[in-house]
Amino acid sequence: MNNEPKLSLKTRVLIGIIAIPSLILAAMIISMFIDQTSGDISAFEVIYSLVGVFAMYIALTGKKFF
């Protein structure tokens, strides 16, 4: 088992709450791909949603990357 220090629960909850808008954007982008209207998606939106997914991963696992 890893003995690496993990983030505190309060920090993880805060990161998870802050990541919610990015996850909503990611869901909207996936919906646009399904509807085949992906031409309206900018690179910034994709990067913002990927950062949100990464933040949620940090919130769920508690791993420190920095």
N, C-alpha and C positions, 0 to 999 in steps of 0.2 A: 504494500500500500504506500502511496506517496505521502511524504511528510511535508510537502510544500505548503507554505502558509496560504490560506484562502482569504478572500474578502469577507468582511463582516456582513451579517444579514442585512443591516440597515443600508449599507452601501449597495448591496446586490439588489435590494428592492428599489432603491432610488434609480439605479441604472436601468432596471426593467421598466419603470414608469416613464423615464425619459425616452426609452427606445420605442414606445408604443406608436408615435406618429410615423416613424420610419417603417415600422411593420405594416401599418395601414397603407402607406405608399407602396410597399412591396406587394401587398395584396392587390392594389389597384393596377400595378404594372402587370402582374400575372393575369389579371382579368382582361387587360388590354391585349395581351398576347393571345389569349383564348379567343377574343372577339376579332382578332387579326387587324387591330388598329394600332400596331406598334410603331408606326411612323411618327406618332406624336410624342414619343418618349425621348427625353434628352439624356445625355450622359450624366449630368448632375443628379437627376432623379434616380438613376440606376446606382450610382455611387452612394447616395444618401440612404437608399434602401439597404444596400449591402452593409453599410456601417451599422444600421439598425439591427440587422440580423446578427452581426458580430457582437454588438452590445448585449443582445438578448442571450447569446451563447455565454458571454462572460457572466451575466446575471444568473443564469441557471447553473453553471458549473462552479462559479466562484474562483476560477483560475486567474492568476495575475500574469499579464503579458508584458507589463511595463515595470 
